[in-house]
Amino acid sequence: MSVIPLGMAQRALVGGWLRAFGKLTDASSLELHEQTADQLFEVLGGLKGGVMKFGQVLSVYEAVLPPEISAVYRHRLARLQEAARPENEAVVHGVLVEDLGAHWRTLFASFDDEPVAAASLAQVHRAVWHDGREVAVKVQYPEAHADLLGDRDSLILVMGWFTRLVAPVLDGRAMAEDLMNRIAEELDYAREAASQRAFRAGFAGLPEFRVPEVVRQEGRVLVSEWVGGTPLAEVIASGSREERNRAGLLLTRLMFAAPVLCGRLHGDPHPGNFRLLDDGSLGVLDFGAVYRLVPGEESPLHRWLRIHLAETPDELLRTLRDVGFLRPGVQADAAGLQELFAHSGQPAHAETFAFTPHHLRETVRRMTASPAVALSLAFPPDLVHAQRALGVGIGVLCQLEAEVPFQAEALRWLTAE
């Protein structure tokens, strides 16, 4: 990690020298960013746990970067969603022996020792269950807990620095703290299996979604039905307009329907966790990071909709105080807040909204343009995780550049009318 700031400092000196002598061209500036992105990917791709997770989040938020350099980071950081360096066979087999038993191979008709995916906390192997079903076997890294939580404060510091480097308009420290606070939940595969079953049951009546069945869960091993299809990262990179719009519609529907059907919100909606199937349905994977709603309480998405549908500055202030975004006694610029939320709430006011990287950049710019307005808001602690999920989800819609009937989906699931 220490080579990152050193490398960036060297490139800043080179850039300053070129600028001083009138030699900083578009090409040379682009090359400096390419070198930075290559170094980021090399370091992030070789790490697991918190830093790797944060790299995945940044690969979605790259849409915040200026247009002329965003593509440089997109192609490199997007690879973090589908790629990591896997553990060797001996390590994986050791976890399988400890958690499934010495004769674990008898549970499978076949087991591919070469992983098909390696992520921040675990890697996935393709196999055939003893009854002939194709399955995905998720095996947690044996040192995941120690790696993630042992150096929590240091990781928060470093991840905050990474954000200032790549996307300085974002609050990297707050994002990092939220990530690390939720990591322990992702290490609990019994909890993940319960969430996966809840999503499968909740969406059973919607054929446009495919949630894999939990076949078996023991300790650090989770065996699920195999789901094929095209990774969403490929749809983002080269999908047709029809595929982009279809994926955007189903991501939006998943976002708004899950709290109603499952009492939960998918908390990690980065592209690596979705597949677009040949029949047009959406495969939904990885339920480690799931926001559980409190029964009887208003969901975060209900609060989001109420805020963005407020028609006057006074109504907006009342709503913000009611949902906990303005503390009692805090004076706020009502007109400034309405201008701020008018832009971020555009999708809720359009019959069909075209998500673009520009929309995300402009939303973030407006949130940081007036510190006095932004700082008057207080984020309820219980909503940090849900807001990150909503923000990343909208970031993916902007990457897809999808045209979505966002308002209709919101009203369909969040209101009785």
Beta strands, then each sheet from edge to edge (+ up, - down):
strand 1: 108-111
strand 2: 117-118
strand 3: 122-129
strand 4: 134-140
strand 5: 209-210
strand 6: 214-218
strand 7: 221-225
strand 8: 230-231
strand 9: 264-266
strand 10: 274-276
strand 11: 282-284
strand 12: 290-292
strand 13: 353-354
strand 14: 403-404
sheet 1: 1+ 3- 2+
sheet 2: 1+ 3- 4+ 7- 6+
sheet 3: 5+ 11+ 10- 8+
sheet 4: 9+ 12-
sheet 5: 13+ 14-
end
